[in-house]
Amino acid sequence: MKIISVYNIKGGVGKTTICVNLASIAAHEGFRTLLVDLDPQGAASFYFRIKPVKKLGSKKFLSSPKKVFKAVRGSDYENLDLIPASLSLRNLDIRLTEMKKSQSQLSAVLKQFENDYDIIFIDSPPNITLLSENIFNASDMMIIPVIPTTLSVLAYEKLIKFLKEKKYKKLHTSLLLSMVEMRKTMQKLTIEKLLKDKENMFNTRIPYKTEIERMGVYREPVVVKHPRLKVTKLFMELWDEVKTIIELKVVMKKVH
Amino acid sequence: MNEIVFRIAGAGQEEELQKILSSRYSMGFREKGRNDEIYFDTFDWRLFNNNLILVYSDSEFTLKEYVNNKKIARDSSKNNLKKYFPNTFKSEVLRKSLSNLIQLRALIPICSCKKGYSLFKLMNEDQKTIAILSIEELVISNDLNKSFTEKIFHLSSIKGYDKEFEKIEKIIIGLGLTVLHRNYLAYIYEHFGREPGAYSAKVSIRFLPDMFTSEAVRIILSKLVDIIIECEAGIKKDIDIEFLHDYRVSVRKARVILSELKSYLPESVTAEFKQILIELGNQTNQLRDLDVYMLKKATYESYLPEVLKKELNPLFDQIKKERQSTFRKLKRYLNSETYKNNVLQLGYLLEEDYVSDSERGKHGVLNVSKNVILKRYKKILKTGRTITSKSKDEELHELRLDCKKLRYLLELFASLYEESKINFLITQLKMLQDNLGDFNDLSVQQEKMELYLKNYKGNSKGEINLASVIGGLITSVHRKQLEARETFYETFRKFDSKENKKVIKDLFTISRDGK
């Protein structure tokens, strides 16, 4: 089972869009997929028309496998399930600080799904807390969507520094250029700089597209609604890159 | 996942259901399609009896649990064969799941179901699908190509929306719609008058202690003849070798009953019945022998080093040829007028009411069975105790036959005795039988190979190789036979235990007041 999180401390960078569309593609390919919506905004859940779960509080989430299993909802798409966002999970941070092994609790919760799913996607909240550290700790791969502006890149670099200090053993991070508008010179220059610095970066870039914005209106992943659009192709290419990296990592581990 | 399968009796009910559902949910068309399924099992229902189904559908085989439809294994083999054995499948998981259960039986198609379905989604106020309703038109055909059509409704829940499912389930039940077994296989099977799990080579009849023995004998023999008749088709089609085995075991059991309880039926009846049974045994002897011999190939190969394994091929090719021609001969016999008349005659003999024929026949079956069983036990214990290392092999073979007779008696009359005790005795007897059976089997194999070698006239290098390989095999088999004989003494000692004797006395002694 592989855990892929989509994370950025900044909001509005396309996290949920990427998460939702990649999960849809993975499920379509036959991977048993679970999307965990840890963002209290609940956008991913909204896209899938799934209401938040009322009875799953943070205490039960961390200690009761049964309750977590019960919270899983089937989406309208085959192989794709969701644990919807819940306001009652807003206390997760605080609860985690009261626990031992406070950074690996999420990992333990997700491990319970080992036999049920091939891939878990985590839609992360846009902040940096103990919960975020749990997400870093649990993930095999973290996709960091970045809008190519100076401030965004700055925030990204701070994050990478933080992660390097923490030394997460299995975590592989990759920068994903998101909401890209090549007409804007500022963006073009920022991208050039990033390429020079040889960051871990996806080749695929997700452009700014109105179809993606409209996801909130028709409440369907764009890859499902518009299977033939270029942007769908791009998501599929991105998914191919993700698959390659994760498998690559596994091979490298064996060599050790 | 929750599922419910139900039937609607007529357009009126369907309209009502639509009305109620659309008042609470929106319904949308999802997809339409066809799905053909073929269900497989062994003739003796091994999958069904173990809560399993093997279905071929969508170009793959799926092994599922019967009650909850849970998938256990999948295999992508094509359905292009008339029968399947565990080794026929590609999937390791499927093979492992089936091997122990199926053993030598073949999986054959029991019935097929052609399904045309329309899927509708039931959605809540957010337009989220919370359940799927499938309207299915089925055409179900059995192995004799009889068919019937059926329209059913299949409601399944979406994960996490069980509460909504339960609400809809309540509606369905409230409307009085007929709910079918979730997996409608049993319903399908029953429709054809072929009850799942009904065929078994094991005969278990409930007897009342005071039942007339002649009546009890008549019932047992009828059941055995039924099994014999049921196996015919499978033998003729050469589906698997167990059909012939079940056939012959039933013939043997019938012969044991006739000889042990001879005086409870008219002599002429017993004589004629026995004659026919002997004929059936004789006609089927050779084929059974060859079937058993063919099974040895893998065993013998395992005794040989890698280099020599292929030397056995000419031998087994010859056996296979012989087997095929013997099979054809038996098939001709089974299709002959002679055979058909024989079987008819067995039926006629059992139709007569023999109760009025003799006073002896009216003896209660409980006491009669106690007598014959006890007598058999005494003989076995007496014979077994006299066997030493100087005794001839024949003595062990005789003992084996005595044990077999006893086993049949215990099983046929089991219902008259306390279950745990009779099962205990059968288990004890089985251990002795296994040892004697191994010894006998190894003796027969040795003899066969010695005979083969004796008549062997080969000069070429390949033929000399074969001869020496067989010589080597005979040595291996002989050694194992000696081991089996050595083990006999300890095995018999365990059989001759105080505990065993106590239970035997308990169950089979008739006290002075005749109870």
Chai-1 contact restraints between the chains, C-beta under 6 A:
chainA,res_idxA,chainB,res_idxB,connection_type,confidence,min_distance_angstrom,max_distance_angstrom,comment,restraint_id
A,R49,B,D126,contact,1.0,0.0,6.0,A-B,restraint_1
A,R49,B,Q127,contact,1.0,0.0,6.0,A-B,restraint_2
A,R49,B,K128,contact,1.0,0.0,6.0,A-B,restraint_3
A,V72,B,K159,contact,1.0,0.0,6.0,A-B,restraint_4
A,V72,B,G160,contact,1.0,0.0,6.0,A-B,restraint_5
A,R73,B,G160,contact,1.0,0.0,6.0,A-B,restraint_6
A,G74,B,I158,contact,1.0,0.0,6.0,A-B,restraint_7
A,G74,B,K159,contact,1.0,0.0,6.0,A-B,restraint_8
A,G74,B,G160,contact,1.0,0.0,6.0,A-B,restraint_9
A,D76,B,T129,contact,1.0,0.0,6.0,A-B,restraint_10
A,D81,B,K159,contact,1.0,0.0,6.0,A-B,restraint_11
